[in-house]
Amino acid sequence: MNATSIAPTRTAAASSNRKAAWLTIFLLTVVALVFVATPVWLIMPFKSQTPRGLEIAYMLKRWSPLVTIVASITVLALTVWLWRGVRRWWLKVPLVIAFAFTLVLAWFAQQNHFEWMFNPLPNASFAKTSDASFVADSDFVLAVHINDEAAAYPIRQIAYHHVIQDEVGGVAIAATY
């Protein structure tokens, strides 16, 4: 074999490695997105939720910080490796976007977005039982009884916020649903 027959083989191998690196970047970005977006999609206010869906959402939420950090580091390494071989600037843009997107996903995976969806009611107002004409006899309530004092919170009114901060019987409480 002479030198001219070896050069095309190396070029083909390098091209194949670059294609594999681009594919890996794409797949890692998709995997990171799935780990972050699926729990958000499965656990939404006013949407029906199944036990299996919640199990999947919490499992993905638990693993998403690690998966997104590994994906970001790997995408960074592949971006640096590919950067030197990319001659056209417009081919460098997707590398930067993919890396930036995995960083955003890694940040989002560290957040508790469930708290963003279910904010505590900021200025809850309360009514005496005799004044609570807006509560029907068929309404479900969350009831709390402490030190001979009782409070009831209509479920349909706290369904969105999921948290009511109150004081019952001299004790500060956070009633959740």
N, C-alpha and C positions, 0 to 999 in steps of 0.2 A: 504494500500500500504506500502511496506517496502522500505528500502533504495536501495536495489538492483534493483528494478523496476524503480526507479526515475533516476538513473545514466544513463542508455542508452538513455532515453528521452532527458536529458540535452546534452549529447554527440551528438545526432542526430540534436538537435536544433542548437548547436554550429557549427556543420559541415555545416548545411544549411545556417547559417549566414555567414560563411567563403566563401562558394560558391557564395552567393549573393554579398559579398564584391568584390571577384575576377571579377564577371560579371560586377559590377558597375565600377570597374577600367577600364576594357576593353571598356565598352560603353562610358565612359567619355573621354577616349583617342581617340576613333573613332569620337565622336562628336567634340572634339577640333580640330582634324585633318580636318574634313569636313569644319568647320568654317574658317580655315586658308587656306586650299588647294583649295577650290572651287573658291574663287576670283582669285587666281593665274591662275587656269586652264581656267576660263571664259574670263579673260582679258589678252590675250597674243598678242605680236606683230605679225602682218601679219596673224591673225586669224579672221575669220568673227565673228562679235559680234552683238547680237540682243539687242533691248531695254530691253526686259525682262531679258536677261542674265546679262546685266549691272546693272539693278535694283537689282537683286539677289546678284550679286557680291558686290555691294556697301553696301547693307544691312548686308551681312555677315561680310564684312570688318569693318563696324561700330560696330557690336556686338562682334566681335572676341576677343578684349582685355578683356572684362568682362567675356565672356564664358570661355576663356582659363585660366584666373586667378582663377575663381571658380573651374574649373576642376582640376587645379594643387593643390589647397588647399584641395579639397575633396580627390584626389588621395593620397596626403601626409597623411591625417588623416587615410584613409583606410590602407595605407602601414604601418603606425606605429601600428595600431590595429592588422593587420595580422602578422606583423613581430614577435611578441611574440609567436604566435601559430605555426609558421613555423619552423620545426625542421631541415629540410634538406637545406643546403646552396643553392643548385641549384634551389630551389623554391623561394629563396629571390632575385635571379637575375632578374626575370621578374618584380618584384615589383620596383626594382631600375630603371630598364629600362623604365617602364611605367611612373614613376615619372619624371625621367630625360627628357623623350620625351615630357611630358606635359609642363615642364619648357621651353624647346626649342620652343614649339608651342606658349607659352605665350610671349616669347621674340619676336618671329617672328610676332605675332599679333600686337606688338607695333611698328613695322617697317613699313615704306612706301615702300613696295617692288615694287610698280609701278615706283618709281624713279629709282630703280635698273634696271628695264627693259627699261626705256626710258630716257637714259642719254642725257644731252645736247651735241650737237656737240662741241668737245673741241677746234678745230682749224678750224673754218669755214673760207672758203675763198670765196670772192665775185668777180663777173665779171660785167663789164659794159654790158649794153643791146646789144651793137654791137658785143661784144666778146662772148656772151652766145649762141654759136651755138649748145650746147648740149640740149637746151630747144626747144622742138618742138612747133609748133603753136597750137597743140591739147593738150598740157600739161596744167594742172591746176596749178595755182600759188596762193600763199598767198601774197596779195599786201598790202603795208603800205605806206601812204602818210602823211608826217609831215613837216611843214614849207617849202613848195615848193620843198621838196626832196621826191623821191619815191624809194621804193625797192620792189622787187618781189622775192619770195622764191618758187622754184618748189616743189610741194607737194610730188612727187615721190622721191625727194632727202631728204626731212625732215620727211618722213613717219616713219622711224625707230626711229629717235632721238626725234621727236616731239617738240623740242625746239631749236630755233635759237636765240642767243644773238647778238645784232647788235646795231648800232647807226644810226638813220635816222633823218635828219634835226636837228642834234645836241642833239637829245634826245635818251637816252639809252632805248632799248626796248627788250622784250623777246617775239618773235613771236612763237606761239604754234599751233600745229595741232594735 
